[in-house]
Amino acid sequence: MASRAEPASTLTLGLGTSEMPAGTRSGFTLVEMLIVVFVIGLASAIAIVNLGGDERRTTEREATRLAGALEHIAALAQWKGETLGISAEGNGYRFWRRGADGQWTALRDDDVLAPRILPPTLALTPASYAGAPVAADAILPFRPSGRNEPYTLLLASPAWSVIVAGDPLNRVQTAALR
């Protein structure tokens, strides 16, 4: 007696036919699915770490932004021939112009010197001016002559702190404390 071959089932795809033995299943195995899930999970974890709230990186980025604004305001004071200033308000900072009457008014005509609200975990406090401690609500002046007193500002988060320091030649540097 001759053995009979199993009948082949025909799978029709859009472009033609494919012969597939009966009982054969197509699809992904459990191992393949687990590998895909693992790779997606690993990629997600890396993205979260890189995009997440790294306090150190946030603090240093804000310190660099502040340093650039401080160099800009010192140059602007010289260029415009007027006394300008900065005040730290804990959760942000603002730039000022001193009028002929000696009163400070907020700067509103420069996008670089717009008031800045810091991320919620950061706080900015003035540390010193001309080597002496300053009040938290002080406005640190930048003179039109370009000869300014050295100053330091402390930008701090719970995990990281950065000192932003300016010298008499209006060079601003940042230094991490911890």
Secondary structure, 3 states (H helix, E strand, C coil): CCCCCCCEEEEECCCCEEEEECCCCCCCCHHHHHHHHHHHHHHHHHHHHHHCCCHHHHHHHHHHHHHHHHHHHHHHHHHHCCCEEEEECECEEEEEEECCCCCEEECCCCCCCCCEECCCCCEEEEEEECCEECCCCCEEEECCCCCCCCEEEEEECCCCEEEEEECCCCCEEEEECC
